[in-house]
Structures are given as structure tokens and as C-alpha cells.
Amino acid sequence: MIANELHIKRANSLHVAFVVTERQLARMKVGDLDMSPKAAALYDSAKLPRVFFDLGDMIKANSTGYFPYTPSLPLLYGLRESLAVLAEEGLENVFARHHRLAEGTRAAVKAWGLSLCAKAPKWYSDTVSAILVPAGFNGADVIDVAYRRYSLALGAGLNKVAGKLFRIGHLGDLNELMLISGIAGAEMAMRDVGIQVTPGSGPAAAEEYWRSTAAPIATKQAAGSPDAAKPAETRATRARVGA
């Protein structure tokens, strides 16, 4: 709801009629479609025939808080569960986790001898790292090899930086082991296209950073001890093991 209100306010200030957002990784949900009040006011006078994109039923039902037909319940259930996972972890912990994962990725980039597109630390993002490829190489080639050879989807550079970089995302339901596989895959793809990086340097740097900043864990009790504690179980861990 907050995101939708922000989208609408931003759309109004830019005189935009419709705003379509992509899937929301932070909340682990699909995208949104928002319509400005001005566009909504033109609905009654619009003469263009429409069927699948007719928002009339939705507009009528919206004021009552209901959906005009069968809603996409799996999406609503998924949104509710993702919000519960975030609440259980705690937003400050979520922010700290993303910063720590990003720092490990940045350590990998430094170990490769490469640079981020962001020119200074104040511009670094804890959601994605855009990594510049050396002169004479095309970032699109790294992305292509990573996908076709290792089934790894890396982001591309857009507009002025198209072909100059590739992106590693570190946002959402993610931990060290999940991210280090992406770092390793990016390293292999770079080596495959001829970029000279020391084998294993990126994953090793990320690993050392994450190990050195990991939270301490309680000493494990001897097997069979009555004091042996069962590992804490959260919504996220239950989801990962399919429980």
C-alpha cells in the first residue's frame, strides 16, 4: 500500500497516467499497476473499445475493499507470507543482512582487480553491484556465457553503460551460500571470455569477509545431553526445507 501511494504521488508529479512496476524483490512479490486520478477520471469519457484492459469492474469494487472476480489468491498468500518473513527477521536485521552480503560481493570485486560502476562508497548499493569489465571486453558476453553455460542470470548494463558492465544482485531471500554461487559463476564466466582474474579469488574474498563478520553461534551440547538445544526454526528455514 505504501509503495502504491508513493508510485501514485510520483506519477502525479511527473504527469504520468499509468505506472507499471516490475516484480518487487524486496517484498518478494509481483509488480504493480497504478493509475493516476486524472487517468481514472478519463475512463468514463474514453471511447476506445476494450475488454481485457477494462478497469471498470475493478474501480467499482475497489471502494468497498473487494475484488470484482476471483482474485489471484496465490499471489496474496505469497505477499502475506513474505511480509511475515520480513517481520519475523526484523527490518533492521534485514537491512544489516543486505549490507553484509553486499560488502562480501564488493570484496570479491576488489579481489578480481575490477571496479564498481559507482564512483564512491557513498553511492554503493546494498541491493545490487554493477561491475565494470576491463576495456576491450563486453559485459554482454559475460552475461551470455554465464547464462548459457552455467544457468546463471546476471544483470546487464543499460543505456550509456550497456556492454560496459554486468550486475550481481544481492536482494531478497538470500544468504551467503546462495550468493557465493553467483559470485563463483560470474568469475567462471569472466575467465571463459578471456578476462584475467585469479581463479577462486572472488569467492575466497567474499568467504573471508562473511566468516570474519558472522554472528557467534552457541556452543553445541554433547549428543544426548538434556541441555542440547534444538536449532531455532523460522518461517524462512521452514520454507527452504519445504516443511
Backbone hydrogen bonds, N-H to C=O, Kabsch-Sander energy under -0.5 kcal/mol:
donor,donor_aa,acceptor,acceptor_aa,energy
5,E,1,M,-2.4
6,L,2,I,-2.3
7,H,3,A,-2.5
8,I,4,N,-2.4
9,K,5,E,-2.5
10,R,6,L,-2.5
11,A,7,H,-2.7
12,N,8,I,-2.5
13,S,9,K,-2.0
14,L,10,R,-1.4
15,H,12,N,-0.9
16,V,11,A,-3.1
19,V,34,D,-2.7
21,T,19,V,-0.5
21,T,32,D,-2.6
24,Q,29,K,-1.8
25,L,23,R,-1.0
28,M,24,Q,-0.5
29,K,24,Q,-2.3
34,D,19,V,-2.9
36,S,17,A,-2.8
40,A,36,S,-2.4
41,A,37,P,-2.2
42,L,38,K,-1.1
43,Y,40,A,-1.2
46,A,42,L,-1.2
46,A,43,Y,-0.6
54,D,51,V,-1.4
55,L,53,F,-0.7
59,I,55,L,-2.6
60,K,56,G,-2.2
61,A,57,D,-2.0
62,N,58,M,-1.8
63,S,59,I,-0.8
64,T,61,A,-1.0
65,G,61,A,-0.5
65,G,62,N,-1.3
66,Y,61,A,-1.7
73,L,71,P,-2.0
75,L,72,S,-0.8
76,L,72,S,-1.7
77,Y,73,L,-3.2
78,G,74,P,-2.4
79,L,75,L,-2.4
80,R,76,L,-2.4
81,E,77,Y,-2.4
82,S,78,G,-2.5
83,L,79,L,-2.3
84,A,80,R,-1.8
85,V,81,E,-2.4
86,L,82,S,-2.1
87,A,83,L,-2.5
88,E,84,A,-2.4
89,E,85,V,-2.1
90,G,86,L,-2.4
94,V,90,G,-2.3
95,F,91,L,-2.7
96,A,92,E,-2.2
97,R,93,N,-2.5
98,H,94,V,-2.3
99,H,95,F,-2.2
100,R,96,A,-2.3
101,L,97,R,-2.5
102,A,98,H,-2.4
103,E,99,H,-2.4
104,G,100,R,-1.8
105,T,101,L,-1.8
106,R,102,A,-2.5
107,A,103,E,-2.0
108,A,104,G,-1.6
109,V,105,T,-2.1
110,K,106,R,-2.1
111,A,107,A,-2.1
112,W,108,A,-1.7
113,G,109,V,-0.6
113,G,110,K,-1.1
114,L,109,V,-2.0
115,S,132,L,-0.5
117,C,130,A,-2.6
123,W,120,A,-2.4
124,Y,121,P,-1.5
129,S,168,I,-2.6
130,A,128,V,-0.5
131,I,129,S,-0.6
131,I,166,F,-3.3
132,L,115,S,-2.5
132,L,130,A,-0.5
133,V,164,K,-2.3
137,F,134,P,-1.7
139,G,137,F,-0.5
139,G,163,G,-3.1
141,D,138,N,-1.2
142,V,138,N,-1.1
143,I,139,G,-2.1
144,D,140,A,-2.4
145,V,141,D,-2.5
146,A,142,V,-2.5
147,Y,143,I,-2.0
148,R,144,D,-2.8
149,R,145,V,-2.5
150,Y,145,V,-0.8
150,Y,146,A,-1.0
151,S,147,Y,-1.2
152,L,146,A,-2.3
153,A,151,S,-0.5
154,L,152,L,-0.8
155,G,167,R,-2.4
157,G,165,L,-0.9
161,V,158,L,-2.1
162,A,159,N,-1.6
164,K,161,V,-2.0
165,L,161,V,-0.6
166,F,131,I,-1.8
167,R,155,G,-2.4
168,I,129,S,-2.4
169,G,167,R,-0.5
170,H,127,T,-2.6
174,L,172,G,-1.7
179,L,175,N,-2.2
180,I,176,E,-2.7
181,S,177,L,-1.0
182,G,178,M,-0.9
183,I,179,L,-2.1
184,A,180,I,-2.4
185,G,181,S,-2.3
186,A,182,G,-2.4
187,E,183,I,-2.2
188,M,184,A,-2.4
189,A,185,G,-2.4
190,M,186,A,-2.4
191,R,187,E,-2.3
192,D,188,M,-2.2
193,V,189,A,-1.5
194,G,191,R,-1.1
195,I,190,M,-2.5
197,V,195,I,-1.0
201,S,198,T,-2.3
204,A,200,G,-1.9
205,A,201,S,-2.1
206,A,202,G,-2.3
207,E,203,P,-2.7
208,E,204,A,-2.4
209,Y,205,A,-2.1
210,W,206,A,-2.7
211,R,207,E,-2.7
212,S,208,E,-2.1
213,T,209,Y,-1.2
214,A,211,R,-0.7
225,S,222,A,-2.2
228,A,225,S,-1.5
238,R,234,T,-2.4
239,A,235,R,-2.2
240,R,236,A,-2.1
241,V,237,T,-1.7
242,G,239,A,-0.8
243,A,238,R,-2.3
